[in-house]
Amino acid sequence: MTTSKERCLYLIPTTLGDTPLEQVIPAGNLRIIQSLSHFVVEEEKTARRFLIRCGFKGNLDSVTLYTLNEHTREQEIPAIFSGAGEADLGLLSEAGVPAVADPGALLVEAAGRLHMRVIPLTGPSSLILALMASGLNGQCFAFNGYLPVKGPERNNRIRLLEKRSETEKQSQLFIEAPYRNNQLTEALLAACKPATKLCIAANLTLSNEWIRTKTIREWRLQPPPDLNRQPAVFILMA
């Protein structure tokens, strides 16, 4: 905890799946987590399980959880800060780092307006881990979130990202709901040019981690990987 009286919002990374804490969460994070009593979370059940792994015992009677997810309206955010009084807050992501592909950015923005100190803690980011292992351009890259679900719109977006990558020499990162990974892979192999490179990074930090970078032409020479319900990051480089 900070030694000043300044109120803090800690951005607390969580594991990507059931990876052992000691592999990806620094010991200093655990000391901070254990010192807090107010947490903003996306899903209470997942958050409770993570906090117990971090050293909280029993049914977490001493901890207050506030829910912030895709259904939370911006006007509901002030009630979170007022509910915690003058206490510091911890923001937990469902997996990986908070406020990136995560609704927590709303809380961070509001904390800035309240002149709170926002402290990002070290932990696993699937996006950065995938980019590191891809062999693609790590000097210039863009994260595009989720692509459209409908086929024609998705194909148009894929071609736009491929063109942007070619023009700007920029790696294009995106993700998909795990149960739609196979459909996205098929769309990428159908829509992209043969020489375009595609990295697929699945189950990062887990025992079955799988990372491959090939040209679209090379991907087409083999059956596509089965990524159903496996968290994955996709990177295009034209």
DRENDO-1510 file (C-alpha; in Angstrom, 1 decimal, always signed):
<recs>
REC; n; res; u; v; w
REC; 1; MET; +0.0; +0.0; +0.0 .
REC; 2; THR; +1.1; +3.6; -0.6 .
REC; 3; THR; +2.4; +5.4; +2.5 .
REC; 4; SER; +0.5; +8.6; +1.6 .
REC; 5; LYS; -3.1; +9.3; +2.4 .
REC; 6; GLU; -4.0; +9.5; -1.2 .
REC; 7; ARG; -6.8; +7.1; -2.1 .
REC; 8; CYS; -5.7; +4.4; -4.6 .
REC; 9; LEU; -7.3; +2.2; -7.3 .
REC; 10; TYR; -5.1; -0.9; -7.8 .
REC; 11; LEU; -5.4; -2.6; -11.2 .
REC; 12; ILE; -4.9; -6.2; -10.3 .
REC; 13; PRO; -4.1; -8.8; -13.0 .
REC; 14; THR; -5.5; -12.4; -12.5 .
REC; 15; THR; -4.3; -15.7; -13.9 .
REC; 16; LEU; -5.2; -16.8; -17.5 .
REC; 17; GLY; -7.1; -19.9; -16.4 .
REC; 18; ASP; -5.8; -22.2; -13.7 .
REC; 19; THR; -2.1; -21.3; -14.1 .
REC; 20; PRO; -0.4; -21.5; -10.6 .
REC; 21; LEU; -0.2; -18.1; -9.0 .
REC; 22; GLU; +3.5; -18.2; -8.5 .
REC; 23; GLN; +4.1; -18.5; -12.2 .
REC; 24; VAL; +2.5; -15.2; -13.2 .
REC; 25; ILE; +1.5; -13.1; -10.2 .
REC; 26; PRO; +4.4; -11.4; -8.3 .
REC; 27; ALA; +4.5; -11.8; -4.5 .
REC; 28; GLY; +4.2; -8.1; -4.1 .
REC; 29; ASN; +0.8; -8.2; -5.7 .
REC; 30; LEU; -0.4; -10.7; -3.1 .
REC; 31; ARG; +0.6; -8.4; -0.3 .
REC; 32; ILE; -1.4; -5.6; -1.8 .
REC; 33; ILE; -4.4; -7.8; -2.5 .
REC; 34; GLN; -4.5; -9.1; +1.0 .
REC; 35; SER; -4.4; -5.6; +2.4 .
REC; 36; LEU; -7.6; -4.5; +0.5 .
REC; 37; SER; -11.2; -5.0; +1.6 .
REC; 38; HIS; -13.1; -3.5; -1.4 .
REC; 39; PHE; -12.9; -5.0; -4.9 .
REC; 40; VAL; -14.6; -4.2; -8.2 .
REC; 41; VAL; -15.1; -7.4; -10.2 .
REC; 42; GLU; -16.7; -8.6; -13.4 .
REC; 43; GLU; -18.1; -11.9; -11.9 .
REC; 44; GLU; -18.4; -12.5; -8.2 .
REC; 45; LYS; -17.9; -16.3; -8.3 .
REC; 46; THR; -14.7; -16.0; -10.3 .
REC; 47; ALA; -13.4; -13.2; -8.1 .
REC; 48; ARG; -14.0; -15.1; -4.9 .
REC; 49; ARG; -12.2; -18.1; -6.2 .
REC; 50; PHE; -9.2; -15.9; -7.1 .
REC; 51; LEU; -9.1; -14.1; -3.8 .
REC; 52; ILE; -9.2; -17.4; -1.9 .
REC; 53; ARG; -6.2; -18.5; -4.0 .
REC; 54; CYS; -4.5; -15.2; -3.0 .
REC; 55; GLY; -4.8; -15.9; +0.7 .
REC; 56; PHE; -8.2; -14.9; +1.8 .
REC; 57; LYS; -9.9; -17.5; +3.9 .
REC; 58; GLY; -13.4; -18.9; +4.4 .
REC; 59; ASN; -16.3; -17.0; +2.9 .
REC; 60; LEU; -14.6; -13.7; +2.5 .
REC; 61; ASP; -16.7; -12.0; +5.2 .
REC; 62; SER; -14.3; -9.1; +5.4 .
REC; 63; VAL; -14.4; -8.3; +1.7 .
REC; 64; THR; -17.0; -6.2; -0.2 .
REC; 65; LEU; -17.4; -6.9; -3.9 .
REC; 66; TYR; -18.9; -4.5; -6.4 .
REC; 67; THR; -19.9; -5.8; -9.9 .
REC; 68; LEU; -18.8; -4.0; -13.0 .
REC; 69; ASN; -19.5; -5.7; -16.3 .
REC; 70; GLU; -20.8; -5.0; -19.8 .
REC; 71; HIS; -24.3; -4.3; -18.4 .
REC; 72; THR; -23.1; -1.6; -15.9 .
REC; 73; ARG; -24.1; +1.9; -16.9 .
REC; 74; GLU; -21.7; +4.8; -16.5 .
REC; 75; GLN; -24.0; +6.6; -14.1 .
REC; 76; GLU; -23.7; +3.6; -11.7 .
REC; 77; ILE; -20.0; +4.0; -11.3 .
REC; 78; PRO; -20.1; +6.8; -8.6 .
REC; 79; ALA; -22.0; +4.5; -6.3 .
REC; 80; ILE; -19.1; +2.1; -6.2 .
REC; 81; PHE; -16.7; +4.8; -5.0 .
REC; 82; SER; -19.1; +6.1; -2.4 .
REC; 83; GLY; -19.9; +2.6; -1.2 .
REC; 84; ALA; -16.2; +2.0; -0.4 .
REC; 85; GLY; -16.0; +5.3; +1.6 .
REC; 86; GLU; -12.4; +6.4; +1.8 .
REC; 87; ALA; -11.0; +2.9; +1.3 .
REC; 88; ASP; -8.6; +1.9; -1.5 .
REC; 89; LEU; -10.1; -0.2; -4.2 .
REC; 90; GLY; -8.9; -3.2; -6.2 .
REC; 91; LEU; -10.1; -3.8; -9.8 .
REC; 92; LEU; -10.0; -7.4; -10.9 .
REC; 93; SER; -10.2; -8.6; -14.4 .
REC; 94; GLU; -11.8; -11.9; -15.3 .
REC; 95; ALA; -8.5; -13.0; -16.8 .
REC; 96; GLY; -5.3; -11.1; -17.4 .
REC; 97; VAL; -5.0; -7.4; -16.9 .
REC; 98; PRO; -7.9; -5.0; -16.1 .
REC; 99; ALA; -9.3; -2.4; -18.4 .
REC; 100; VAL; -7.9; -4.0; -21.6 .
REC; 101; ALA; -10.7; -5.8; -23.5 .
REC; 102; ASP; -12.5; -5.4; -20.2 .
REC; 103; PRO; -15.2; -3.0; -18.9 .
REC; 104; GLY; -12.9; -1.8; -16.1 .
REC; 105; ALA; -11.8; +1.2; -18.2 .
REC; 106; LEU; -14.9; +3.0; -17.0 .
REC; 107; LEU; -13.8; +2.7; -13.4 .
REC; 108; VAL; -10.3; +3.9; -14.2 .
REC; 109; GLU; -11.6; +7.0; -16.1 .
REC; 110; ALA; -13.9; +7.8; -13.1 .
REC; 111; ALA; -11.0; +7.4; -10.6 .
REC; 112; GLY; -9.0; +9.9; -12.6 .
REC; 113; ARG; -11.9; +12.4; -12.3 .
REC; 114; LEU; -11.8; +11.9; -8.5 .
REC; 115; HIS; -8.0; +12.5; -8.5 .
REC; 116; MET; -7.3; +9.0; -7.1 .
REC; 117; ARG; -4.0; +7.4; -7.7 .
REC; 118; VAL; -4.3; +4.6; -10.3 .
REC; 119; ILE; -1.7; +1.9; -9.8 .
REC; 120; PRO; -1.3; -0.8; -12.5 .
REC; 121; LEU; +0.2; -4.0; -11.1 .
REC; 122; THR; +2.3; -6.5; -13.0 .
REC; 123; GLY; +0.8; -9.6; -14.4 .
REC; 124; PRO; -0.1; -11.7; -17.5 .
REC; 125; SER; -1.5; -10.0; -20.6 .
REC; 126; SER; -2.5; -12.5; -23.3 .
REC; 127; LEU; -2.2; -9.7; -26.0 .
REC; 128; ILE; +1.4; -8.9; -25.1 .
REC; 129; LEU; +2.4; -12.5; -24.6 .
REC; 130; ALA; +1.0; -13.4; -28.0 .
REC; 131; LEU; +2.8; -10.5; -29.7 .
REC; 132; MET; +6.1; -11.4; -28.0 .
REC; 133; ALA; +5.9; -15.0; -29.3 .
REC; 134; SER; +4.5; -14.2; -32.8 .
REC; 135; GLY; +7.7; -13.0; -34.5 .
REC; 136; LEU; +5.6; -10.3; -36.0 .
REC; 137; ASN; +6.0; -6.5; -35.7 .
REC; 138; GLY; +6.2; -5.6; -32.0 .
REC; 139; GLN; +7.2; -2.0; -32.8 .
REC; 140; CYS; +3.9; -1.1; -34.5 .
REC; 141; PHE; +0.7; -2.9; -33.6 .
REC; 142; ALA; -3.0; -2.3; -32.9 .
REC; 143; PHE; -5.5; -4.2; -30.8 .
REC; 144; ASN; -8.9; -4.3; -32.5 .
REC; 145; GLY; -11.0; -6.1; -29.9 .
REC; 146; TYR; -13.7; -8.4; -31.3 .
REC; 147; LEU; -14.5; -8.6; -35.0 .
REC; 148; PRO; -18.1; -8.6; -36.2 .
REC; 149; VAL; -19.9; -11.9; -35.8 .
REC; 150; LYS; -21.9; -11.8; -39.1 .
REC; 151; GLY; -20.0; -13.3; -42.1 .
REC; 152; PRO; -20.0; -10.4; -44.6 .
REC; 153; GLU; -19.2; -7.8; -42.0 .
REC; 154; ARG; -16.5; -10.0; -40.5 .
REC; 155; ASN; -14.9; -10.6; -43.9 .
REC; 156; ASN; -14.9; -6.9; -44.7 .
REC; 157; ARG; -13.2; -6.2; -41.4 .
REC; 158; ILE; -10.6; -8.9; -42.0 .
REC; 159; ARG; -9.7; -7.5; -45.4 .
REC; 160; LEU; -9.6; -3.9; -43.9 .
REC; 161; LEU; -7.2; -5.0; -41.2 .
REC; 162; GLU; -5.1; -6.9; -43.7 .
REC; 163; LYS; -4.9; -3.8; -45.9 .
REC; 164; ARG; -4.1; -1.6; -42.9 .
REC; 165; SER; -1.3; -4.0; -41.9 .
REC; 166; GLU; +0.1; -3.9; -45.4 .
REC; 167; THR; +0.0; -0.1; -45.7 .
REC; 168; GLU; +1.2; +0.7; -42.2 .
REC; 169; LYS; +3.5; -2.3; -41.6 .
REC; 170; GLN; +1.4; -2.8; -38.5 .
REC; 171; SER; +0.6; -6.1; -36.6 .
REC; 172; GLN; -3.2; -6.4; -36.2 .
REC; 173; LEU; -4.4; -8.1; -33.0 .
REC; 174; PHE; -7.9; -9.3; -32.2 .
REC; 175; ILE; -9.8; -11.8; -30.2 .
REC; 176; GLU; -13.0; -13.8; -30.4 .
REC; 177; ALA; -15.4; -15.5; -28.0 .
REC; 178; PRO; -13.8; -18.9; -27.5 .
REC; 179; TYR; -16.8; -20.8; -28.9 .
REC; 180; ARG; -16.5; -18.9; -32.2 .
REC; 181; ASN; -12.7; -19.4; -32.6 .
REC; 182; ASN; -13.1; -22.1; -35.3 .
REC; 183; GLN; -15.4; -19.9; -37.4 .
REC; 184; LEU; -13.1; -17.0; -37.2 .
REC; 185; THR; -10.1; -19.2; -38.2 .
REC; 186; GLU; -12.0; -20.4; -41.2 .
REC; 187; ALA; -12.9; -16.9; -42.2 .
REC; 188; LEU; -9.3; -15.7; -41.9 .
REC; 189; LEU; -8.0; -18.6; -44.1 .
REC; 190; ALA; -10.7; -17.8; -46.7 .
REC; 191; ALA; -10.4; -14.0; -46.8 .
REC; 192; CYS; -6.7; -13.3; -46.5 .
REC; 193; LYS; -4.0; -13.2; -49.1 .
REC; 194; PRO; -1.7; -16.3; -49.3 .
REC; 195; ALA; +1.4; -14.4; -48.2 .
REC; 196; THR; -0.2; -12.7; -45.2 .
REC; 197; LYS; +1.1; -14.1; -41.9 .
REC; 198; LEU; -1.2; -15.3; -39.2 .
REC; 199; CYS; -0.3; -16.0; -35.6 .
REC; 200; ILE; -2.7; -18.0; -33.4 .
REC; 201; ALA; -1.8; -18.1; -29.7 .
REC; 202; ALA; -4.1; -20.2; -27.5 .
REC; 203; ASN; -4.2; -21.1; -23.8 .
REC; 204; LEU; -1.4; -18.8; -23.0 .
REC; 205; THR; +0.5; -19.6; -19.7 .
REC; 206; LEU; -1.4; -22.9; -19.4 .
REC; 207; SER; +0.1; -26.4; -19.6 .
REC; 208; ASN; -1.4; -26.8; -23.1 .
REC; 209; GLU; -0.2; -23.4; -24.5 .
REC; 210; TRP; -0.1; -23.4; -28.3 .
REC; 211; ILE; +1.5; -20.7; -30.4 .
REC; 212; ARG; +2.0; -20.9; -34.2 .
REC; 213; THR; +2.9; -18.3; -36.9 .
REC; 214; LYS; +2.5; -19.3; -40.5 .
REC; 215; THR; +1.5; -17.7; -43.8 .
REC; 216; ILE; -2.1; -18.1; -44.9 .
REC; 217; ARG; -0.7; -20.4; -47.7 .
REC; 218; GLU; +1.0; -22.6; -45.1 .
REC; 219; TRP; -2.1; -22.7; -42.8 .
REC; 220; ARG; -4.2; -23.8; -45.8 .
REC; 221; LEU; -2.0; -26.9; -46.4 .
REC; 222; GLN; -3.1; -28.5; -43.2 .
REC; 223; PRO; -6.4; -29.0; -41.3 .
REC; 224; PRO; -7.2; -25.9; -39.2 .
REC; 225; PRO; -6.6; -26.2; -35.5 .
REC; 226; ASP; -9.5; -27.0; -33.3 .
REC; 227; LEU; -9.7; -23.9; -31.0 .
REC; 228; ASN; -13.3; -24.4; -29.8 .
REC; 229; ARG; -13.7; -23.0; -26.3 .
REC; 230; GLN; -10.0; -22.2; -26.0 .
REC; 231; PRO; -9.0; -18.6; -25.2 .
REC; 232; ALA; -6.9; -17.4; -28.1 .
REC; 233; VAL; -5.3; -14.3; -29.6 .
REC; 234; PHE; -5.1; -13.8; -33.4 .
REC; 235; ILE; -2.5; -11.6; -35.1 .
REC; 236; LEU; -2.3; -10.6; -38.8 .
REC; 237; MET; +0.7; -9.2; -40.5 .
REC; 238; ALA; +0.6; -8.5; -44.3 .
</recs>
